[in-house]
Every structure is written in structure tokens, then in C-alpha cells.
Amino acid sequence: MEKQKNIPELRFPEFEAEWEKKILNDTCTIVGGGTPDSGKEEFWNGHIQWFTPTEIKMDYVSKSERTITELGLKKSSARLLPDGTILLTSRATIGEVAIALNECTTNQGFQSIIVNKSYNNLFIFNWIKNNRYQFVRRANGSTFLEISKSEIGKIPICAPTLPEQQKIAFFFTAIDQKILQLKQKKTLLEQYKKGVMQKIFSQQIRFKDDNGQKYPKWVKTKFHDIYTFRNTNSFSRENLNYKNGDVKNIHYGDIHTKFNTLFDITKEEIPYVNEDLPIYKISVDNYCKAGDLVFADASEDLTDVGKSIELVNLNNEMVLSGLHTILARPNLSKITIGFGGYLMKSDDIRKQIMHEAQGSKVSSISASKLSCIQLNIPVPEEQTKIANFLSSIDDKINYTQKQIEKAEVWKKGLMQQMFV
């Protein structure tokens, strides 16, 4: 039987030699971290960057949340790491990596990798990202998972010659740069939307009618003058599924984590209510309709309490508002579909909701408290123009996010083919 060669599926044409099988210890020096005594002021607030695992969120890091002094470095097990070091999380969260752009050090949650000169650090970095499972499966521990320096060093790796490593590294760096540009574009769009919303809802920006004339002044009213409440259910996640059913259900957790401000059911993943539940008892009037607001009534984070979505398209599907939600139905002669969702996101409304929220560990808002929130709204025609303008920005943000996801999937597929 012919011996399997260590050659990737996808390769630059000028390279043909088999990749050499090594272990990580052959490619680098592995260095642990340390923490100076927190009670010694002279150890802290120096010029040396000191990273913790929670700061490893990007591929490259340069500035840490805390710094230590030369004395703090000397009096701890921490070691000064050169720029280009791969910071590898090795405790609790295993195998997250970032490249240090400057000299730095870390706490004990890392086993950092200083790559030898005969290897390319960006190649090793991308190899680790593509083989994170090897680090995770070697970790052990009862209180939390941890992988030791010796276990990391024994992990097998196949590597080509340095010129091929460099070309692969350059290729993936170019892809990363494109993804970074898309992420920056999304961030700028989000910042622009936030700024323009502040100006719209403070009336620094006003829209005009099709004849160029100003719309009437905005009118102050109460939430209960525009919206009435409907009953919701208390179905937990265990009562829901994503495979089959006749009725779908909006869970408060999805409002917090994934649903867009303007909820279009054709663009969202929403679970079904299990068919064995007695939903026949639910009144037809308590099923969701276009224009309804659905609030998540509780959150551990005060800034997130009362987070809401507006249902703009239900595609004729039967939908319920579920556990820990508040369902509010608008008077569509006073407020247009698409405007209410953005109104609830405005600074003034968010401040009022947070002010009315109750609780210490978990903050919550009730329907009665919501009903007294003061609204300031324009005529329906201006509402429509505001909603169309803001939703066009959201469309650009969502399109950019899809581009990011597509690029990341493409990169992942390439990595699987270009590494052995």
C-alpha cells in the first residue's frame, strides 16, 4: 500500500515537495504567563502590556486593559514576549489566538508561542486557527479545562519550506485584510446610524414632504394612547423546536441576541411551538400582527431591559409572543408600520424604560410601566420617511454582515484545503 504523502489538497503551483512532519516544539518556544501581586502598587500601571484571555477578540492585539512595571515583571512568573509572539489561551477557553504587535506579557491563562526563525509566525498562527480542536481535545481539568506547555509542544504539525509558508501566510493575510475592511465598514455604518438616529429623534434633522414643505410639529403623547397590550404565553425553550409545527413563537432570548429591529419572518429563524401543546386555547386576538411591538421584559443588563422588535412582515404565518415578552398592538392610524421599532430604540425612550425598570440582579419592565412612557412622534407621512431612511441603512449593515460571513466561510474552506 502506497504511503500517504503530507501534501495539501490545494497548493500554489510552484511548490511540489512533501510537507515535513514535526511537533510544535520543533517550531517554537512556548512561554507561560504570570500575575504580579495585586496588592503591590509598584507592580502595576507601568509601560508593559499585560494581556488576559478575555482580551483575545481580534487577530492582532497591541494595547491591553492593564499594564505592569519592570519590577512587576521581575517579581512574577510573567516573561517579556517579543512582538510577533502568538498569544494562545490555554486555560478555561482553549486555543484562541492573537498576534502581539508589540512587546508584552500575559497572565497564567496563556501558553504563548515564540516562533523560531526557520518558521513563519503567520503560517503557524493560521495553522493553529485551523487546528484548534487539537488543543481542545488535549485539555483536561475538573474546575476548568487547561492544556499544559508540554502537551502543546507534543502536538504534531506538518509544515512546508519557509518560502511556501510565507506565501500561504501572505495569502491569508490578504483575506484577513479584506474581512477587516468589511468589519470596519459595518462599524462605520452602525456609528452613522446611531448618530443620525440621535439627530432625527431630537428633531435636529427633519424630513419634508414631496413638495418640499415642512411637516407639522411632532406631538407628545403616551404609549397607552398609541398601543394596547395583548396576552403572551409562557412556553420555555423545551416547548419549542425548529423542525415542524403550525405556530411559531417569539422567545425573549432571541430578541436579546439575534432578531433585527424590524422583524421580517422571511429573514429570521424562529422556532415552532411543539404540536402537543394546547395552543387551541389561545385567542385569535393574541396572535401577532404586522406593526406589533414585542418587548423582552427582563435582562441582567439594565441597558438591555425592554429591548424590542417591530413585526413588519409575518408572511401570513401564525406567530405568538412568548415567555418574558410584552406584546403591544398599535393604532395604525396614528403610527405607521416600520416606525415604532426605531422609535423604541431612540435615546429618549431607552432612558425612560431604564428609569422605569425594577430589580437588582435582574431588571424588568412591566406593561403598566411601559404604558406611561412618553412618546414624541411626527405625522404618519414623516414617520414613513424616517422608517424608510433608517431601514435603508439597516439593509446596508445586514448586507455587509452577510459579506463578512461569506468571506469567513470561504476562508475556513481554504484553510482546510491548504493545510495538511
C-alpha positions in Angstrom: 0.0 0.0 0.0 1.4 3.4 -1.0 2.3 5.6 1.9 0.2 8.7 2.2 2.1 11.9 1.4 1.9 15.0 3.5 0.6 17.3 0.7 -2.3 19.7 1.0 -5.4 19.4 -1.3 -4.9 23.0 -2.6 -1.5 24.4 -3.3 0.4 27.1 -5.1 1.7 25.5 -8.3 5.4 26.3 -7.9 5.7 24.1 -4.8 5.8 20.3 -5.0 7.8 18.9 -2.1 6.1 16.9 0.6 5.5 18.8 3.8 7.7 17.8 6.8 6.1 16.3 9.8 7.1 17.9 13.1 5.8 18.7 16.6 5.1 22.2 17.7 8.2 22.1 20.0 10.3 21.9 16.8 8.9 25.2 15.5 8.8 27.5 18.5 9.5 28.3 22.2 6.4 28.0 24.4 6.2 30.5 27.3 3.7 30.7 30.2 2.4 33.8 31.8 2.2 35.2 35.3 0.4 37.8 37.5 2.2 40.2 39.8 0.9 40.6 43.4 -2.3 42.7 43.1 -1.6 44.3 46.4 1.7 45.8 45.3 1.1 49.2 43.7 4.6 49.4 42.4 4.0 46.3 40.2 1.1 47.9 38.2 0.4 50.8 35.8 3.8 50.6 34.1 4.7 50.5 30.4 4.5 46.7 29.8 1.2 45.5 28.2 -0.3 42.6 30.3 -3.0 40.6 28.5 -5.7 38.4 29.9 -7.7 35.8 27.8 -10.9 38.0 27.6 -8.9 40.5 25.5 -8.2 38.0 22.7 -11.0 39.1 20.4 -9.1 40.1 17.3 -6.3 38.5 15.3 -3.9 41.3 16.3 -3.6 43.0 19.7 -1.4 45.9 20.7 -2.9 47.5 23.9 -4.0 45.7 27.0 -6.5 46.9 29.6 -3.9 46.8 32.3 -0.1 47.3 32.4 2.7 46.2 34.7 6.1 47.7 35.6 9.5 46.2 35.1 9.5 45.3 38.8 6.2 43.6 38.4 7.6 41.6 35.6 10.7 40.6 37.5 8.7 39.6 40.7 6.3 37.3 38.8 6.4 34.3 36.6 5.5 36.5 33.6 8.0 36.9 30.8 8.5 39.7 28.3 7.4 38.5 24.9 8.8 40.0 21.6 6.5 41.5 19.1 5.1 38.8 16.7 4.5 36.4 19.6 1.4 34.2 19.2 -0.7 34.6 22.4 -2.5 31.3 22.9 -5.2 30.9 25.5 -4.6 27.7 27.5 -7.0 27.9 30.5 -10.8 27.7 30.5 -11.1 28.9 26.9 -8.6 26.8 24.9 -6.9 27.7 21.7 -7.9 31.3 21.0 -5.0 33.1 19.4 -3.8 36.6 18.6 -0.5 38.0 17.4 1.1 40.6 19.6 2.1 43.7 17.6 4.3 45.0 20.4 6.4 43.6 23.3 4.1 42.4 26.0 3.4 39.8 28.6 0.3 37.8 29.8 -1.3 36.2 32.8 -1.4 32.5 33.5 -4.3 31.9 31.1 -1.8 31.7 28.2 0.9 29.5 26.8 2.4 31.9 24.3 4.3 30.8 21.2 7.6 32.5 20.0 8.1 31.1 16.6 11.7 30.0 15.5 13.4 32.0 12.7 13.1 29.0 10.3 9.3 29.2 10.5 6.8 31.9 9.7 4.7 33.1 12.6 1.7 33.9 10.5 1.8 30.4 9.0 1.9 28.9 12.5 -0.8 31.3 13.6 -3.2 30.2 10.8 -2.3 26.6 11.3 -3.3 26.9 15.0 -6.6 28.5 14.0 -7.3 25.7 11.6 -6.4 23.0 14.2 -7.9 24.4 17.4 -9.6 21.0 18.0 -6.1 19.5 18.7 -5.6 21.9 21.6 -9.1 21.5 23.0 -9.1 17.7 23.0 -5.7 17.6 24.8 -7.0 19.9 27.6 -8.1 18.4 30.9 -9.2 19.5 34.4 -12.1 19.4 36.9 -12.7 23.0 37.9 -11.8 24.3 34.4 -10.1 22.9 31.3 -6.4 23.6 30.9 -3.7 22.5 28.4 -0.1 22.4 29.6 3.1 23.6 27.9 4.3 20.0 27.4 1.0 18.9 25.8 1.1 21.9 23.4 4.7 21.1 22.5 3.8 17.5 21.5 1.0 18.4 19.1 2.0 17.2 15.6 2.3 19.7 12.7 3.1 19.4 9.1 5.0 22.3 7.5 6.4 23.2 4.1 9.6 25.1 3.3 9.8 28.6 4.6 9.1 30.2 1.2 5.8 28.2 0.9 4.9 29.1 4.5 5.5 32.8 3.6 3.3 32.6 0.6 0.5 30.9 2.4 0.8 33.4 5.3 0.7 36.4 2.8 -2.4 34.9 1.1 -4.4 34.5 4.3 -3.2 38.0 5.5 -4.7 39.4 2.3 -8.0 37.6 3.1 -7.9 38.8 6.7 -7.4 42.4 5.5 -10.5 42.2 3.3 -12.5 40.8 6.2 -11.2 43.5 8.4 -12.2 46.2 5.9 -15.7 44.8 5.8 -15.9 44.8 9.6 -14.7 48.4 9.7 -17.3 49.3 7.1 -20.0 47.7 9.2 -18.8 49.6 12.3 -18.9 52.9 10.4 -22.4 52.2 9.2 -23.5 51.4 12.7 -21.9 54.5 14.1 -23.5 56.6 11.3 -26.9 55.1 12.1 -26.5 55.8 15.8 -25.6 59.4 15.1 -28.3 60.1 12.6 -31.0 58.5 14.9 -30.0 60.8 17.7 -30.4 63.8 15.3 -33.7 62.5 13.9 -35.4 61.8 17.2 -34.1 65.0 18.8 -35.5 66.8 15.7 -32.2 68.3 14.6 -32.9 66.6 11.3 -36.4 66.9 9.8 -37.9 65.5 6.6 -40.0 67.4 4.2 -43.0 66.3 2.1 -42.8 65.6 -1.7 -43.4 69.3 -2.4 -40.5 70.4 -0.2 -42.8 71.7 2.6 -42.1 71.1 6.3 -44.3 68.6 8.1 -46.2 69.7 11.2 -44.6 69.7 14.7 -44.2 66.5 16.5 -46.8 65.6 19.0 -46.3 64.4 22.6 -48.4 61.5 23.7 -48.3 58.5 26.0 -47.6 54.9 25.0 -51.1 53.8 26.0 -52.6 56.3 23.6 -50.9 54.6 20.7 -50.6 50.9 21.8 -52.7 48.4 23.6 -51.5 45.2 25.1 -52.2 41.6 24.2 -51.7 38.4 26.2 -48.5 36.3 25.7 -47.6 32.7 26.6 -45.0 31.2 28.9 -43.6 28.5 26.6 -40.0 27.7 27.5 -37.3 26.6 25.1 -38.2 23.0 25.9 -41.7 23.7 24.4 -40.2 24.8 21.1 -38.5 23.3 18.1 -37.0 24.3 14.7 -38.3 21.4 12.7 -42.1 21.4 12.4 -45.4 22.8 13.7 -48.2 25.1 12.7 -47.5 28.1 15.0 -44.2 29.9 15.6 -43.2 31.6 18.8 -41.0 34.6 19.6 -38.7 33.8 22.6 -37.3 36.7 24.6 -33.8 35.4 24.3 -33.9 35.7 20.6 -34.9 39.4 20.9 -31.8 40.0 23.0 -29.4 38.1 20.8 -30.4 37.9 17.1 -33.6 39.5 15.8 -33.4 42.7 13.8 -35.2 45.8 14.9 -37.7 45.4 12.0 -38.6 41.8 12.2 -39.3 40.1 8.8 -40.1 36.5 9.3 -38.8 35.5 5.9 -35.3 36.7 7.0 -35.3 35.3 10.6 -35.0 31.9 12.1 -37.9 31.4 14.6 -38.9 28.2 16.4 -42.3 26.4 16.3 -44.4 25.6 19.2 -44.5 21.9 19.9 -47.6 20.3 18.4 -48.6 18.6 21.7 -49.3 21.9 23.5 -52.9 23.2 23.9 -52.5 26.3 21.7 -56.2 26.0 20.7 -56.9 27.8 23.9 -55.2 30.9 22.8 -57.5 33.7 21.5 -57.1 34.7 17.9 -56.6 38.3 19.0 -53.5 37.3 20.9 -51.7 36.2 17.7 -49.1 38.6 16.4 -49.9 41.1 13.6 -47.8 43.4 11.4 -46.9 46.6 13.4 -46.9 44.9 16.8 -44.1 45.6 19.1 -42.6 42.7 21.1 -40.5 43.6 24.2 -38.2 41.4 26.2 -39.4 42.3 29.7 -36.2 41.3 31.6 -32.5 41.4 31.4 -29.4 41.0 33.7 -28.1 44.1 31.9 -30.1 47.3 32.6 -29.1 48.7 29.2 -30.9 45.8 27.5 -34.1 45.7 29.6 -37.2 46.3 27.5 -35.3 45.6 24.2 -37.9 45.3 21.4 -38.6 44.4 17.8 -41.3 45.5 15.5 -43.0 42.9 13.4 -43.2 44.3 9.8 -43.7 41.1 7.8 -45.2 37.8 9.2 -45.8 36.4 5.7 -49.3 35.2 6.7 -47.8 32.8 9.3 -49.3 32.2 12.7 -46.9 33.7 15.4 -47.2 34.0 19.1 -45.3 36.3 21.6 -43.7 34.0 24.2 -42.1 33.8 27.6 -40.9 37.0 29.2 -42.3 39.2 26.4 -44.8 42.0 26.2 -46.9 42.3 23.1 -48.1 45.8 22.2 -50.5 46.4 19.3 -50.5 49.9 17.6 -53.3 52.1 16.4 -52.2 52.2 12.7 -54.0 55.4 12.1 -51.5 57.1 14.5 -48.3 55.2 13.8 -47.0 53.6 10.6 -45.6 50.1 10.3 -41.8 50.3 10.5 -41.5 53.5 12.6 -42.3 52.1 16.0 -39.3 49.8 16.1 -36.9 52.7 15.6 -38.8 54.9 18.0 -38.3 52.4 20.7 -34.5 52.4 20.0 -34.3 56.2 20.4 -32.2 57.5 23.3 -35.1 59.2 25.0 -37.3 56.1 25.0 -34.4 53.9 26.1 -33.7 56.2 29.1 -37.3 56.2 30.1 -37.5 52.4 30.0 -34.3 52.0 32.0 -35.7 54.6 34.6 -38.9 52.6 35.0 -37.2 49.2 35.2 -37.1 47.4 38.5 -34.9 44.8 40.1 -31.4 44.4 41.4 -29.7 41.3 39.8 -32.3 41.1 37.0 -34.0 44.3 35.7 -37.5 44.1 34.4 -40.2 46.3 32.9 -44.0 45.7 33.1 -46.8 46.6 30.7 -48.2 49.1 33.1 -44.8 50.9 33.4 -44.4 50.8 29.6 -47.9 52.3 29.1 -46.8 55.5 30.8 -43.7 56.1 28.7 -43.9 59.4 26.9 -43.6 59.4 23.1 -42.9 62.3 20.8 -44.0 61.4 17.3 -44.4 63.1 13.9 -47.3 62.8 11.5 -47.6 59.3 9.8 -46.2 60.7 6.5 -42.9 61.8 8.2 -42.8 58.6 10.1 -42.8 56.6 6.9 -39.9 58.7 5.5 -37.9 58.2 8.7 -38.6 54.4 8.7 -37.6 54.1 5.1 -34.4 56.1 5.6 -33.3 54.1 8.7 -34.2 50.7 7.2 -32.1 51.5 4.1 -29.1 51.9 6.5 -30.0 48.6 8.2 -30.1 47.0 4.8 -26.6 48.1 4.1 -25.4 46.9 7.6 -27.1 43.5 7.0 -25.6 43.1 3.5 -22.1 43.9 4.9 -22.6 41.4 7.6 -23.5 38.7 5.0 -20.4 39.6 3.1 -18.3 39.1 6.3 -19.9 35.8 7.0 -19.4 34.6 3.3 -15.8 35.7 3.4 -15.2 33.9 6.7 -16.8 30.7 5.4 -14.7 30.9 2.2 -11.5 31.4 4.3 -12.3 28.5 6.5 -12.8 26.2 3.5 -9.5 27.3 2.0 -7.7 26.7 5.3 -9.0 23.2 5.4 -7.6 22.6 1.9 -4.3 24.4 2.2 -3.0 22.9 5.4 -2.1 19.3 6.0 
